[in-house]
Amino acid sequence: MDSWQRAEEKLLELVETQSEKLDGGILLVDRFLNQGINIPLYKYIGEAFADAFRDQGIDKVMTIEASGIPIAYATADALGCNALFAKKHKPLNQSSDRLECEVFSYTKKYSYNLSISRYLLEAGERVLLVDDVLARGAAMTAMSTLVREGGAEIVAALAIINKPHQGGQAKLERAQIPVRCLLDFDENLNLIRKKRH
């Protein structure tokens, strides 16, 4: 069994035993993913994401605070590179020379400015984008805007859970960003079985 299959199996086991389907097409996975942090799961996922791109010369793994930070850390650690997270608001302890982009959060129902200090991305760096869930693609699209404005190259966008029916994957692929996700769910939050390559 390779690292991707191992991560899929562990994630699926937790989804089947510890998640809950909520109104609005929301899969509640806070016991192990985006609030409670299941360390063995994140290790498996970090290894899987790293193994899938180990030969791609990745310089940084980028995410958005806060739910994406553990997976960015686990992936970067497995790759032996640094991680970077975009901040959701303009803090006082951030350089005034920053890259910014507005993003709307479906789950929080408001817009915010996403930002990173400009010097945290160097022109030509190869960047993996990671997040816990890919739905409408607003967060990943905003991250891609920051990366491209910083002169870096996006290698791929990776998510732990994907809801392709909400259009985020298609939006990223139209922007020439390859997408890879561990588990895909349909509009009824049923698992979409994928063919193995």
N, CA and C atoms as a LAMMPS dump frame, in Angstrom:
ITEM: TIMESTEP
0
ITEM: NUMBER OF ATOMS
591
ITEM: BOX BOUNDS ff ff ff
-5.0000000000000000e+02 5.0000000000000000e+02
-5.0000000000000000e+02 5.0000000000000000e+02
-5.0000000000000000e+02 5.0000000000000000e+02
ITEM: ATOMS id mol type element x y z
1 1 1 N 0.852 -1.184 0
2 1 2 C 0 0 0
3 1 3 C 0.894 1.242 0
4 2 1 N 0.618 2.182 -0.91
5 2 2 C 1.438 3.391 -0.95
6 2 3 C 0.897 4.432 0.044
7 3 1 N 1.631 5.521 0.198
8 3 2 C 1.27 6.518 1.206
9 3 3 C -0.073 7.181 0.901
10 4 1 N -0.415 7.357 -0.376
11 4 2 C -1.696 7.974 -0.731
12 4 3 C -2.851 7.061 -0.289
13 5 1 N -2.745 5.777 -0.583
14 5 2 C -3.789 4.825 -0.183
15 5 3 C -3.908 4.741 1.337
16 6 1 N -2.768 4.762 2.028
17 6 2 C -2.775 4.702 3.496
18 6 3 C -3.523 5.919 4.066
19 7 1 N -3.235 7.111 3.52
20 7 2 C -3.899 8.332 3.989
21 7 3 C -5.396 8.289 3.673
22 8 1 N -5.745 7.843 2.471
23 8 2 C -7.162 7.716 2.1
24 8 3 C -7.9 6.8 3.062
25 9 1 N -7.317 5.639 3.346
26 9 2 C -7.964 4.663 4.232
27 9 3 C -8.17 5.211 5.637
28 10 1 N -7.145 5.84 6.187
29 10 2 C -7.254 6.401 7.54
30 10 3 C -8.297 7.51 7.572
31 11 1 N -8.28 8.388 6.557
32 11 2 C -9.252 9.471 6.49
33 11 3 C -10.67 8.918 6.35
34 12 1 N -10.864 7.963 5.476
35 12 2 C -12.186 7.38 5.265
36 12 3 C -12.709 6.717 6.541
37 13 1 N -11.834 6.029 7.247
38 13 2 C -12.228 5.407 8.518
39 13 3 C -12.753 6.462 9.493
40 14 1 N -12.067 7.598 9.584
41 14 2 C -12.491 8.658 10.501
42 14 3 C -13.757 9.349 10.012
43 15 1 N -13.877 9.56 8.696
44 15 2 C -15.103 10.149 8.151
45 15 3 C -16.3 9.261 8.466
46 16 1 N -16.126 7.952 8.294
47 16 2 C -17.234 7.018 8.522
48 16 3 C -17.612 6.884 9.988
49 17 1 N -16.672 7.099 10.904
50 17 2 C -16.95 6.878 12.324
51 17 3 C -17.083 8.156 13.156
52 18 1 N -16.534 9.291 12.654
53 18 2 C -16.501 10.477 13.501
54 18 3 C -17.003 11.758 12.837
55 19 1 N -17.555 11.683 11.638
56 19 2 C -18.06 12.9 10.999
57 19 3 C -19.579 12.943 11.067
58 20 1 N -20.127 14.096 10.689
59 20 2 C -21.569 14.285 10.71
60 20 3 C -21.956 15.135 9.508
61 21 1 N -23.062 14.788 8.856
62 21 2 C -23.575 15.573 7.731
63 21 3 C -24.517 16.638 8.272
64 22 1 N -24.219 17.912 7.931
65 22 2 C -25.04 19.026 8.382
66 22 3 C -25.817 19.617 7.216
67 23 1 N -26.834 20.407 7.534
68 23 2 C -27.569 21.121 6.495
69 23 3 C -26.606 22.029 5.731
70 24 1 N -26.956 22.318 4.489
71 24 2 C -26.128 23.207 3.679
72 24 3 C -24.967 22.508 3.016
73 25 1 N -24.973 21.171 3.027
74 25 2 C -23.894 20.443 2.365
75 25 3 C -22.57 20.495 3.103
76 26 1 N -22.632 20.638 4.41
77 26 2 C -21.409 20.726 5.213
78 26 3 C -21.137 19.375 5.879
79 27 1 N -19.918 18.894 5.713
80 27 2 C -19.475 17.668 6.365
81 27 3 C -18.675 18.079 7.599
82 28 1 N -19.22 17.805 8.769
83 28 2 C -18.574 18.189 10.032
84 28 3 C -17.477 17.184 10.348
85 29 1 N -16.24 17.641 10.255
86 29 2 C -15.074 16.778 10.483
87 29 3 C -14.174 17.36 11.579
88 30 1 N -14.766 18.158 12.46
89 30 2 C -13.978 18.878 13.459
90 30 3 C -13.372 17.987 14.534
91 31 1 N -13.815 16.753 14.646
92 31 2 C -13.233 15.858 15.654
93 31 3 C -11.814 15.44 15.294
94 32 1 N -11.473 15.492 14
95 32 2 C -10.163 14.992 13.58
96 32 3 C -9.464 15.855 12.546
97 33 1 N -10.132 16.846 11.975
98 33 2 C -9.519 17.532 10.854
99 33 3 C -9.358 19.038 11.02
100 34 1 N -10.413 19.791 11.147
101 34 2 C -10.227 21.234 11.107
102 34 3 C -10.459 21.946 12.433
103 35 1 N -10.519 21.209 13.506
104 35 2 C -10.443 21.793 14.839
105 35 3 C -9.669 20.851 15.75
106 36 1 N -10.181 19.647 15.919
107 36 2 C -9.391 18.623 16.589
108 36 3 C -8.364 18.107 15.583
109 37 1 N -7.147 17.955 16.003
110 37 2 C -6.082 17.561 15.075
111 37 3 C -5.629 16.146 15.399
112 38 1 N -5.954 15.221 14.516
113 38 2 C -5.555 13.827 14.672
114 38 3 C -4.13 13.693 14.119
115 39 1 N -3.171 13.666 14.99
116 39 2 C -1.757 13.696 14.588
117 39 3 C -1.392 12.54 13.654
118 40 1 N -1.765 11.288 13.955
119 40 2 C -1.43 10.221 13.008
120 40 3 C -2.023 10.466 11.611
121 41 1 N -3.261 10.971 11.548
122 41 2 C -3.885 11.271 10.263
123 41 3 C -3.074 12.314 9.501
124 42 1 N -2.704 13.392 10.174
125 42 2 C -1.938 14.451 9.51
126 42 3 C -0.573 13.953 9.036
127 43 1 N 0.036 13.063 9.795
128 43 2 C 1.308 12.485 9.346
129 43 3 C 1.116 11.695 8.06
130 44 1 N 0.068 10.875 8.019
131 44 2 C -0.228 10.104 6.803
132 44 3 C -0.478 11.035 5.613
133 45 1 N -1.289 12.063 5.846
134 45 2 C -1.62 12.983 4.756
135 45 3 C -0.393 13.761 4.301
136 46 1 N 0.402 14.237 5.238
137 46 2 C 1.621 14.964 4.885
138 46 3 C 2.545 14.11 4.033
139 47 1 N 2.708 12.854 4.408
140 47 2 C 3.544 11.936 3.625
141 47 3 C 2.957 11.69 2.243
142 48 1 N 1.641 11.511 2.173
143 48 2 C 0.991 11.262 0.884
144 48 3 C 1.153 12.46 -0.048
145 49 1 N 0.88 13.655 0.464
146 49 2 C 1.017 14.857 -0.358
147 49 3 C 2.481 15.049 -0.785
148 50 1 N 3.392 14.819 0.138
149 50 2 C 4.817 14.98 -0.181
150 50 3 C 5.265 13.955 -1.218
151 51 1 N 4.885 12.701 -1.035
152 51 2 C 5.293 11.655 -1.975
153 51 3 C 4.776 11.931 -3.387
154 52 1 N 3.575 12.498 -3.482
155 52 2 C 2.993 12.775 -4.799
156 52 3 C 3.763 13.857 -5.558
157 53 1 N 4.526 14.694 -4.828
158 53 2 C 5.228 15.81 -5.47
159 53 3 C 6.703 15.885 -5.079
160 54 1 N 7.236 14.792 -4.544
161 54 2 C 8.612 14.792 -4.044
162 54 3 C 9.637 15.144 -5.121
163 55 1 N 9.388 14.754 -6.353
164 55 2 C 10.351 14.994 -7.429
165 55 3 C 10.055 16.282 -8.202
166 56 1 N 9.221 17.161 -7.654
167 56 2 C 8.811 18.381 -8.358
168 56 3 C 9.561 19.638 -7.921
169 57 1 N 10.556 19.501 -7.065
170 57 2 C 11.347 20.661 -6.646
171 57 3 C 10.533 21.698 -5.887
172 58 1 N 9.729 21.263 -4.943
173 58 2 C 8.871 22.172 -4.171
174 58 3 C 9.725 23.003 -3.214
175 59 1 N 9.516 24.315 -3.251
176 59 2 C 10.225 25.235 -2.363
177 59 3 C 9.406 25.599 -1.126
178 60 1 N 8.074 25.693 -1.297
179 60 2 C 7.206 26.071 -0.176
180 60 3 C 5.865 25.388 -0.303
181 61 1 N 5.242 25.187 0.855
182 61 2 C 3.873 24.706 0.934
183 61 3 C 3.073 25.835 1.569
184 62 1 N 2.004 26.263 0.888
185 62 2 C 1.238 27.425 1.35
186 62 3 C -0.203 27.062 1.66
187 63 1 N -0.739 27.715 2.682
188 63 2 C -2.132 27.557 3.071
189 63 3 C -2.652 28.864 3.641
190 64 1 N -3.866 28.806 4.182
191 64 2 C -4.488 29.94 4.861
192 64 3 C -4.661 29.577 6.325
193 65 1 N -4.471 30.57 7.217
194 65 2 C -4.776 30.286 8.615
195 65 3 C -6.256 29.97 8.756
196 66 1 N -6.706 29.17 9.615
197 66 2 C -6.004 28.387 10.59
198 66 3 C -6.094 26.897 10.262
199 67 1 N -7.187 26.462 9.629
200 67 2 C -7.388 25.028 9.421
201 67 3 C -6.331 24.382 8.541
202 68 1 N -5.745 25.129 7.638
203 68 2 C -4.758 24.563 6.734
204 68 3 C -3.359 24.441 7.316
205 69 1 N -3.101 25.117 8.417
206 69 2 C -1.736 25.151 8.961
207 69 3 C -1.204 23.754 9.296
208 70 1 N -1.952 22.903 9.988
209 70 2 C -1.382 21.585 10.301
210 70 3 C -1.016 20.764 9.056
211 71 1 N -1.84 20.816 8.015
212 71 2 C -1.521 20.024 6.829
213 71 3 C -0.367 20.65 6.059
214 72 1 N -0.264 21.971 6.044
215 72 2 C 0.886 22.614 5.401
216 72 3 C 2.166 22.23 6.137
217 73 1 N 2.119 22.238 7.461
218 73 2 C 3.286 21.847 8.256
219 73 3 C 3.674 20.403 7.977
220 74 1 N 2.69 19.491 8.029
221 74 2 C 2.989 18.065 7.835
222 74 3 C 3.56 17.807 6.442
223 75 1 N 3.016 18.477 5.441
224 75 2 C 3.492 18.29 4.062
225 75 3 C 4.89 18.865 3.887
226 76 1 N 5.094 20.085 4.383
227 76 2 C 6.411 20.717 4.27
228 76 3 C 7.465 19.923 5.029
229 77 1 N 7.107 19.443 6.202
230 77 2 C 8.043 18.636 6.992
231 77 3 C 8.444 17.383 6.219
232 78 1 N 7.477 16.722 5.605
233 78 2 C 7.768 15.507 4.835
234 78 3 C 8.606 15.807 3.59
235 79 1 N 8.442 17.004 3.036
236 79 2 C 9.218 17.397 1.86
237 79 3 C 10.584 17.988 2.207
238 80 1 N 10.746 18.421 3.453
239 80 2 C 11.989 19.078 3.847
240 80 3 C 12.079 20.508 3.356
241 81 1 N 10.933 21.192 3.264
242 81 2 C 10.929 22.603 2.839
243 81 3 C 10.15 23.416 3.876
244 82 1 N 9.985 24.694 3.61
245 82 2 C 9.247 25.563 4.526
246 82 3 C 7.779 25.65 4.153
247 83 1 N 6.971 26.032 5.14
248 83 2 C 5.552 26.281 4.931
249 83 3 C 5.282 27.767 5.13
250 84 1 N 4.165 28.204 4.584
251 84 2 C 3.773 29.607 4.645
252 84 3 C 2.261 29.65 4.753
253 85 1 N 1.728 30.498 5.629
254 85 2 C 0.277 30.655 5.65
255 85 3 C -0.098 32.116 5.478
256 86 1 N -1.155 32.319 4.693
257 86 2 C -1.685 33.656 4.481
258 86 3 C -2.565 34.018 5.67
259 87 1 N -2.49 35.268 6.069
260 87 2 C -3.299 35.75 7.194
261 87 3 C -4.627 36.276 6.675
262 88 1 N -5.658 36.114 7.5
263 88 2 C -6.999 36.508 7.091
264 88 3 C -7.328 37.968 7.364
265 89 1 N -6.522 38.647 8.101
266 89 2 C -6.75 40.064 8.398
267 89 3 C -5.402 40.761 8.398
268 90 1 N -5.414 42.073 8.355
269 90 2 C -4.163 42.841 8.359
270 90 3 C -3.694 43.042 9.8
271 91 1 N -2.772 42.221 10.254
272 91 2 C -2.277 42.396 11.622
273 91 3 C -1.239 43.514 11.707
274 92 1 N -1.044 44 12.893
275 92 2 C -0.04 45.042 13.099
276 92 3 C 1.377 44.49 12.966
277 93 1 N 1.549 43.195 13.171
278 93 2 C 2.885 42.6 13.135
279 93 3 C 3.203 41.987 11.77
280 94 1 N 2.722 42.632 10.709
281 94 2 C 3.019 42.185 9.352
282 94 3 C 3.574 43.366 8.571
283 95 1 N 4.503 43.086 7.689
284 95 2 C 5.101 44.135 6.864
285 95 3 C 4.023 44.905 6.116
286 96 1 N 4.247 46.195 5.949
287 96 2 C 3.305 46.994 5.154
288 96 3 C 3.475 46.693 3.662
289 97 1 N 4.611 46.075 3.299
290 97 2 C 4.834 45.655 1.911
291 97 3 C 4.309 44.23 1.776
292 98 1 N 3.039 44.132 1.445
293 98 2 C 2.403 42.823 1.424
294 98 3 C 1.574 42.627 0.157
295 99 1 N 1.315 41.365 -0.096
296 99 2 C 0.416 40.975 -1.176
297 99 3 C -0.947 40.739 -0.547
298 100 1 N -2.025 41.231 -1.188
299 100 2 C -3.363 41.103 -0.616
300 100 3 C -4.376 40.701 -1.67
301 101 1 N -5.409 40.02 -1.204
302 101 2 C -6.488 39.589 -2.083
303 101 3 C -7.734 39.382 -1.22
304 102 1 N -8.902 39.808 -1.708
305 102 2 C -10.139 39.593 -0.972
306 102 3 C -10.694 38.205 -1.261
307 103 1 N -11.259 37.589 -0.237
308 103 2 C -11.849 36.251 -0.385
309 103 3 C -13.144 36.183 0.425
310 104 1 N -14.13 35.464 -0.106
311 104 2 C -15.394 35.261 0.604
312 104 3 C -15.418 33.853 1.185
313 105 1 N -15.734 33.744 2.462
314 105 2 C -15.829 32.455 3.139
315 105 3 C -17.288 32.001 3.17
316 106 1 N -17.567 30.885 2.51
317 106 2 C -18.924 30.342 2.499
318 106 3 C -19.341 29.884 3.894
319 107 1 N -18.45 29.221 4.621
320 107 2 C -18.817 28.689 5.936
321 107 3 C -18.933 29.782 6.994
322 108 1 N -18.204 30.886 6.816
323 108 2 C -18.281 31.977 7.795
324 108 3 C -19.212 33.098 7.338
325 109 1 N -19.569 33.089 6.05
326 109 2 C -20.519 34.042 5.465
327 109 3 C -20.046 35.495 5.513
328 110 1 N -18.728 35.715 5.3
329 110 2 C -18.234 37.085 5.178
330 110 3 C -16.96 37.103 4.336
331 111 1 N -16.608 38.305 3.879
332 111 2 C -15.38 38.488 3.098
333 111 3 C -14.284 39.019 4.005
334 112 1 N -13.056 38.722 3.636
335 112 2 C -11.907 39.239 4.381
336 112 3 C -10.747 39.406 3.411
337 113 1 N -9.758 40.173 3.836
338 113 2 C -8.544 40.346 3.039
339 113 3 C -7.518 39.322 3.462
340 114 1 N -7.052 38.58 2.493
341 114 2 C -5.999 37.595 2.697
342 114 3 C -4.675 38.292 2.389
343 115 1 N -3.654 38.078 3.213
344 115 2 C -2.386 38.765 2.956
345 115 3 C -1.18 37.959 3.419
346 116 1 N -0.071 38.225 2.742
347 116 2 C 1.238 37.724 3.162
348 116 3 C 2.252 38.832 2.943
349 117 1 N 3.281 38.857 3.756
350 117 2 C 4.375 39.804 3.525
351 117 3 C 5.043 39.426 2.212
352 118 1 N 5.267 40.411 1.365
353 118 2 C 5.785 40.178 0.02
354 118 3 C 7.093 39.382 0.023
355 119 1 N 7.955 39.627 0.992
356 119 2 C 9.266 38.97 1.008
357 119 3 C 9.203 37.48 1.359
358 120 1 N 8.037 36.975 1.743
359 120 2 C 7.916 35.548 2.07
360 120 3 C 7.825 34.656 0.838
361 121 1 N 7.589 35.257 -0.317
362 121 2 C 7.587 34.528 -1.586
363 121 3 C 8.651 35.124 -2.492
364 122 1 N 9.468 34.276 -3.069
365 122 2 C 10.487 34.754 -3.991
366 122 3 C 10.109 34.358 -5.411
367 123 1 N 10.43 35.228 -6.346
368 123 2 C 10.14 34.947 -7.75
369 123 3 C 10.767 33.612 -8.14
370 124 1 N 10 32.8 -8.836
371 124 2 C 10.497 31.514 -9.314
372 124 3 C 10.324 30.361 -8.348
373 125 1 N 9.957 30.626 -7.103
374 125 2 C 9.753 29.517 -6.166
375 125 3 C 8.593 28.646 -6.64
376 126 1 N 8.721 27.353 -6.347
377 126 2 C 7.68 26.386 -6.721
378 126 3 C 6.866 26.066 -5.473
379 127 1 N 5.561 26.319 -5.564
380 127 2 C 4.694 26.298 -4.392
381 127 3 C 3.553 25.287 -4.556
382 128 1 N 3.317 24.511 -3.492
383 128 2 C 2.13 23.67 -3.388
384 128 3 C 1.109 24.417 -2.537
385 129 1 N -0.129 24.493 -2.991
386 129 2 C -1.216 25.053 -2.196
387 129 3 C -1.933 23.896 -1.512
388 130 1 N -2.215 24.017 -0.224
389 130 2 C -2.922 22.962 0.494
390 130 3 C -4.017 23.564 1.362
391 131 1 N -5.076 22.799 1.55
392 131 2 C -6.147 23.208 2.457
393 131 3 C -6.9 21.96 2.902
394 132 1 N -7.709 22.12 3.936
395 132 2 C -8.448 20.966 4.443
396 132 3 C -9.603 20.589 3.526
397 133 1 N -10.37 21.578 3.051
398 133 2 C -11.531 21.305 2.219
399 133 3 C -11.513 22.197 0.981
400 134 1 N -11.813 21.615 -0.167
401 134 2 C -11.991 22.362 -1.41
402 134 3 C -13.461 22.256 -1.782
403 135 1 N -14.159 23.391 -1.777
404 135 2 C -15.58 23.406 -2.145
405 135 3 C -15.776 24.365 -3.313
406 136 1 N -15.993 25.623 -3.021
407 136 2 C -16.198 26.607 -4.082
408 136 3 C -14.896 27.152 -4.655
409 137 1 N -13.806 26.916 -3.958
410 137 2 C -12.494 27.294 -4.471
411 137 3 C -12.058 28.716 -4.186
412 138 1 N -12.809 29.451 -3.383
413 138 2 C -12.466 30.846 -3.113
414 138 3 C -11.115 30.978 -2.406
415 139 1 N -10.879 30.161 -1.404
416 139 2 C -9.627 30.252 -0.646
417 139 3 C -8.425 29.878 -1.514
418 140 1 N -8.531 28.773 -2.235
419 140 2 C -7.424 28.339 -3.108
420 140 3 C -7.181 29.353 -4.232
421 141 1 N -8.255 29.917 -4.778
422 141 2 C -8.11 30.912 -5.836
423 141 3 C -7.396 32.149 -5.302
424 142 1 N -7.776 32.588 -4.11
425 142 2 C -7.115 33.747 -3.505
426 142 3 C -5.639 33.458 -3.235
427 143 1 N -5.348 32.258 -2.721
428 143 2 C -3.937 31.895 -2.505
429 143 3 C -3.174 31.915 -3.824
430 144 1 N -3.787 31.395 -4.875
431 144 2 C -3.102 31.358 -6.171
432 144 3 C -2.825 32.759 -6.677
433 145 1 N -3.734 33.689 -6.411
434 145 2 C -3.52 35.09 -6.802
435 145 3 C -2.297 35.655 -6.087
436 146 1 N -2.188 35.397 -4.786
437 146 2 C -1.03 35.891 -4.021
438 146 3 C 0.271 35.285 -4.535
439 147 1 N 0.256 33.983 -4.798
440 147 2 C 1.47 33.302 -5.27
441 147 3 C 1.908 33.887 -6.612
442 148 1 N 0.976 34.036 -7.518
443 148 2 C 1.321 34.555 -8.848
444 148 3 C 1.751 36.01 -8.791
445 149 1 N 1.097 36.816 -7.958
446 149 2 C 1.524 38.209 -7.804
447 149 3 C 2.923 38.298 -7.212
448 150 1 N 3.286 37.307 -6.404
449 150 2 C 4.63 37.266 -5.824
450 150 3 C 5.681 36.722 -6.776
451 151 1 N 5.273 36.337 -7.98
452 151 2 C 6.222 35.849 -8.982
453 151 3 C 6.596 34.393 -8.829
454 152 1 N 5.904 33.678 -7.948
455 152 2 C 6.197 32.259 -7.743
456 152 3 C 5.304 31.42 -8.656
457 153 1 N 5.596 30.132 -8.724
458 153 2 C 4.88 29.201 -9.6
459 153 3 C 4.069 28.224 -8.765
460 154 1 N 2.827 28.018 -9.14
461 154 2 C 1.976 27.055 -8.454
462 154 3 C 2.156 25.699 -9.12
463 155 1 N 2.578 24.724 -8.356
464 155 2 C 2.766 23.377 -8.88
465 155 3 C 1.436 22.629 -8.881
466 156 1 N 0.679 22.733 -7.79
467 156 2 C -0.619 22.064 -7.69
468 156 3 C -1.361 22.575 -6.472
469 157 1 N -2.664 22.295 -6.443
470 157 2 C -3.51 22.562 -5.286
471 157 3 C -3.962 21.217 -4.73
472 158 1 N -3.77 21.015 -3.439
473 158 2 C -4.107 19.753 -2.784
474 158 3 C -5.103 20.01 -1.662
475 159 1 N -6.104 19.152 -1.57
476 159 2 C -7.073 19.259 -0.477
477 159 3 C -7.308 17.875 0.11
478 160 1 N -7.656 17.86 1.365
479 160 2 C -7.951 16.606 2.031
480 160 3 C -9.328 16.117 1.588
481 161 1 N -10.313 17.011 1.63
482 161 2 C -11.676 16.685 1.219
483 161 3 C -12.077 17.622 0.085
484 162 1 N -12.708 17.061 -0.94
485 162 2 C -13.143 17.822 -2.113
486 162 3 C -14.637 17.619 -2.331
487 163 1 N -15.315 18.709 -2.669
488 163 2 C -16.72 18.659 -3.071
489 163 3 C -16.791 19.194 -4.502
490 164 1 N -16.459 18.357 -5.489
491 164 2 C -16.349 18.837 -6.87
492 164 3 C -17.628 19.455 -7.425
493 165 1 N -18.785 19.05 -6.929
494 165 2 C -20.053 19.602 -7.402
495 165 3 C -20.204 21.088 -7.08
496 166 1 N -19.403 21.613 -6.153
497 166 2 C -19.493 23.028 -5.796
498 166 3 C -18.606 23.912 -6.675
499 167 1 N -17.833 23.304 -7.574
500 167 2 C -17.145 24.062 -8.608
501 167 3 C -15.724 24.509 -8.344
502 168 1 N -15.206 24.31 -7.155
503 168 2 C -13.85 24.779 -6.845
504 168 3 C -12.774 24.1 -7.663
505 169 1 N -12.875 22.798 -7.802
506 169 2 C -11.877 22.066 -8.585
507 169 3 C -11.876 22.543 -10.026
508 170 1 N -13.05 22.683 -10.628
509 170 2 C -13.14 23.142 -12.018
510 170 3 C -12.588 24.555 -12.168
511 171 1 N -12.854 25.41 -11.186
512 171 2 C -12.35 26.791 -11.221
513 171 3 C -10.819 26.806 -11.24
514 172 1 N -10.204 26 -10.391
515 172 2 C -8.742 25.939 -10.34
516 172 3 C -8.171 25.343 -11.617
517 173 1 N -8.797 24.3 -12.112
518 173 2 C -8.305 23.674 -13.34
519 173 3 C -8.425 24.622 -14.537
520 174 1 N -9.474 25.459 -14.568
521 174 2 C -9.584 26.476 -15.635
522 174 3 C -8.449 27.485 -15.535
523 175 1 N -7.938 27.692 -14.32
524 175 2 C -6.813 28.612 -14.101
525 175 3 C -5.465 27.899 -14.272
526 176 1 N -5.495 26.699 -14.88
527 176 2 C -4.288 25.921 -15.155
528 176 3 C -3.566 25.464 -13.892
529 177 1 N -4.322 25.175 -12.839
530 177 2 C -3.753 24.663 -11.593
531 177 3 C -4.193 23.207 -11.438
532 178 1 N -3.251 22.264 -11.479
533 178 2 C -3.61 20.861 -11.249
534 178 3 C -4.148 20.682 -9.826
535 179 1 N -5.169 19.833 -9.688
536 179 2 C -5.815 19.606 -8.396
537 179 3 C -5.753 18.122 -8.063
538 180 1 N -5.44 17.847 -6.805
539 180 2 C -5.453 16.461 -6.337
540 180 3 C -6.012 16.459 -4.913
541 181 1 N -6.943 15.562 -4.646
542 181 2 C -7.61 15.499 -3.347
543 181 3 C -7.69 14.055 -2.877
544 182 1 N -7.689 13.878 -1.567
545 182 2 C -7.769 12.524 -1.024
546 182 3 C -9.153 11.916 -1.201
547 183 1 N -10.197 12.588 -0.732
548 183 2 C -11.55 12.064 -0.837
549 183 3 C -12.463 13.093 -1.487
550 184 1 N -13.319 12.631 -2.417
551 184 2 C -14.316 13.469 -3.071
552 184 3 C -15.697 13.055 -2.579
553 185 1 N -16.557 14.06 -2.361
554 185 2 C -17.926 13.813 -1.92
555 185 3 C -18.906 14.503 -2.852
556 186 1 N -20.062 13.85 -3.095
557 186 2 C -21.076 14.441 -3.963
558 186 3 C -21.966 15.408 -3.176
559 187 1 N -23.006 15.935 -3.842
560 187 2 C -23.876 16.941 -3.216
561 187 3 C -24.632 16.404 -2.006
562 188 1 N -24.769 15.09 -1.892
563 188 2 C -25.407 14.479 -0.723
564 188 3 C -24.387 14.017 0.315
565 189 1 N -23.149 14.402 0.108
566 189 2 C -22.023 14.055 0.973
567 189 3 C -21.75 12.562 1.006
568 190 1 N -22.031 11.907 -0.112
569 190 2 C -21.662 10.505 -0.285
570 190 3 C -20.298 10.455 -0.968
571 191 1 N -19.501 9.505 -0.564
572 191 2 C -18.163 9.352 -1.134
573 191 3 C -18.256 9.006 -2.628
574 192 1 N -17.446 9.691 -3.416
575 192 2 C -17.314 9.377 -4.834
576 192 3 C -16.085 8.477 -4.958
577 193 1 N -16.305 7.25 -5.352
578 193 2 C -15.19 6.309 -5.498
579 193 3 C -14.395 6.658 -6.753
580 194 1 N -13.08 6.721 -6.605
581 194 2 C -12.195 7.054 -7.728
582 194 3 C -11.506 5.81 -8.247
583 195 1 N -11.226 5.814 -9.519
584 195 2 C -10.455 4.725 -10.105
585 195 3 C -8.994 4.908 -9.764
586 196 1 N -8.34 3.831 -9.424
587 196 2 C -6.9 3.873 -9.128
588 196 3 C -6.126 3.912 -10.429
589 197 1 N -5.033 4.681 -10.421
590 197 2 C -4.171 4.776 -11.618
591 197 3 C -3.126 3.699 -11.594
